[in-house]
């Protein structure tokens, strides 16, 4: 017989321990119980205790065991005979509901020496210690469980016995998931209906709050506090999403800058010592870094108008870090109330919007990158006021005070496309202290903060804080520093001014705007970037619509359809652009055709695969329309194989299907690389010999405690001998009792 031990390694992720379930023909414990053991507990002569593997179940002095069983319950010599009893040796339990069957273990013991029994210890051959005490209630999953009872008396002598529980699964093939809402928000799958799923399948559920509300937690069959979580359908399930209204007076909160359902960890947070501090003043920068691959979609956190785009900076070479003063590719958007969001370190030529363009919440802005002062690919996000000063804000999706996420927080986005959000956008005006360094204080109503039109008159009111006698509204060319316009007006005896100004035709472009004062003239700085445009043209923005797919679910490797139409009130010809904003990577056959297809690759992603379609008439771009596919399970086996050595990663675990290995006096190792294993998933391996007999199985005793996108698992068994040799051995990986991948291998003699 083969003595077995099992270990599990997960690269980069902490999960529950792995264990072996021994089956008939491959006993985990020694067999014979006839040999006597002295009262001092030394296993000098005990059959099966010297070698737990048993080597065919035969102890030094004891007779053959029974399939790796306990022999005669381990008789003890010395001060008497100690006997343990765990009840009937074979029992069957039906799994009626839930992830496990509850079993009551009941022990008894006797001794001829009159010594007091001091402990009762229960353990599972697969999962290790279970409980202590005469009686214990334990939860067992489907399958065969060999449970050991060890009793110890006051002298230290002990005796063991075993009981085998077989848990059968009598549940129906499908289970229902019911969703509900407390507060103001919605869920996906939707509330108010019961949706059926395959038993033991994993379902990803999401909570989406209404504006002004935030997700708090799930209640019912999950107490998760992340807006997107997973649940294993091993019974009928009921979940309620709890939303709470965001109190007035707290900092402004925006959505996360990536698509709904995707999870990203928070890197450097507010006032981070590496780069989130103002180098000149030492003041904190209210910014966050999120690790993202180059090319990851970046979305608008709220509706607004684009104030700045830079996209010609190359990405840093891998491992290189540019100078702190190096420029980065950025997109900035005015959201009103004097606040603008900034997205930095974008991919070169990766911006999908232009200065002055209106965008909706959840609209695709461009690709993440590694430009500027960056140690690696990531997205830098922060909110600025109208004078480009960092402002404290929070995220709708963060449960921390004011939604201010901290380093290490995993954040699940609830950001989704909302074209109607643009209706609530009102352009920001200049703050009262925009030109305080020029000795100017503005009074309400103030001029626009970012956007002006030539030929239009604007009112400005304020006062000078020095002895100046005149002020001017100036435009400065940011490249040449040349002043191209200066509308000078005098101030009254109290230093107040109130006048209108107009920028002449032909000055269209990007400038720095300043309101400056002087005595017998004007001088000062022009610090605010503005966009000067011609009067609004009569051209109307084109519109697009999309056709929802007939089957809105998809899996890795499958092909889906993208279909849309556009219209233009002016009859202009339209050009189209499809972009992917979430999910595993997809190859779009023709991104510039309104009707095309895509093929989904294997990769990390959210439970949804989203695409946005826009149309342009050459002068204006439509707001996007979105096509959404739902991932069937968002899980895949990347690679699987078998080796005859210890291995920690794919470099040493390269042997795949059809390999020939030698397990005698060495190791049998099977491995699998998984993608998107979810909370609650239970992983297991099975090994069958050439005759098809199941001889080894390894599983997780407890589900993984957290969701992770990719992992490498190694299951290893060690022993003296595995026979018979030959071809036709099979290894199978199962998740939630469903076969996901298998392969055959040859065992050399």
C-alpha angles and dihedrals in degrees: 000000000000124000109219138202126170135201133178129211124193115189111225097351134084114221139158120289125275126230144183126244108206116214135195110296095029106061120194096203136049118269118213120074100179100097118096121239121205118244091250088072097241109146096223097138107007114134110235095002096089091054114026088193089064093208093237091346096283120133125203093261103005131090126249116298125231110252092319091314130147103269111211094350093272105288115218127214128202115062093015142304119302118202129188124205124192097173128252111006095224123043135164125210126188118226100226100168143342130035095296144022117246110230127185113218116205121191135191133177139188135195132191091206097064093236118152117253106237104179145021115196125186123197137172116230086222103042107024125230115018109172147326130233140062091285129026136172114220135176117234127188126218115298140049118319125192106202120191127207118201120186124191129196131208092272092058093252115139141193131196138204136168140225123194120215120192112199113202123197113230097163123127120263094251136043129198127237117204120192129198138175134223113193126000116327143069140246139224114247085043123254123244096046135076115233121200122224135175113274111262093016118132117240123195113214128190137198118211116191124214118244110289092023133092134204114254109176148310119260129191118041091006134037095194118149097204117095091230116045139152131240129191112228099223089136140001106303135203125194133179122197111215118209127186128199115249107242120239118255097040124117118283113273127207132184121262116271096246135067129289116277097019118122125214130170121237113247124183108003137194114328091005111179096229100063111328095097129085103254093208102043103021089231117146121261112220095220141127134208120212120191108235133162118249106272097030111146117256118203134197112261091212140355118284148109126288111251101177140013127184117173111147098088114109120234116256117258113256109282094012122118119197127218116286089245094053114120121245133203109263145174120202126190130193111224098179129254087077094291129125129180121224127205113192141184090039123169118276109271087357099126115113096190136059135219112283095021119135114232134188128225109278094020118145110255102175146282130316115238147158106262128138125006097357135136092204143338110315145125120252111204130183141144122241132191122235090277093053095254118144113257130196113247137150142217127259088221098054119093093202124107108295088356091279103154120212133214112288096023112136106222124200113203123231093183114129135162112281112172091178089064090080089069090070095051117113117179118249122250127216113281118241092250097044091115101025090126087060090054091253128133116191124214129203131303092048129186121259117290099221118358131064136165125217115248094022121116121231129192123226129185130180147104137256119242096207134048094280118144098197142034132196136196103225137191118206126192104237093211100047099022087228117150106233098178137018121175103196123201132169127243126228127245091276092052093252125138133189120172144127127249136194133198114222126241115269095044095099114145144065119317144160112253123211137175104204136176137209149162111249087351140005135267138162145090132318102206107160120089112222137175118228114200136176116259113291110280124228089244111119123219113257119241133218135197131187136214115238111235116253090231107036096188126087141173136205114297095016128124124235135185130245117196130171144150134211136202134194123200090210094052093243120157113258133218119203135213128191118196131178115232103178146007134049113332115284130194109224109209095214114002091187097055119088088219116046144121137242136206119218118226126202114269149110117301151128125284087264133062108210132189129184126207124203132178129206131198092195094263104050137021125222124238107259129260119210138223115199128197121185119223111239093222107333091226133119142167105235099189137346134189151137135247139179096224141061109275134180104187144004091284091068097027098058101126110106138176115339094025122148113224136175114223099170110116089350136062140297110210129179121187140184135191110214134194124210100356105183136215109278096024114135117208126202140171127210127196120199126188122231091274090058095251114147105237106162136023132175126191145163112268090209131022118259111276097222140026118255132178103224137006144166117227126195121193113189132183122190128198148131099259143006116189156223100039121213143089128301100063112148133206120193130189116209129188118196087350092302119118109242103169141354140178141182129237141177123243113213119216 
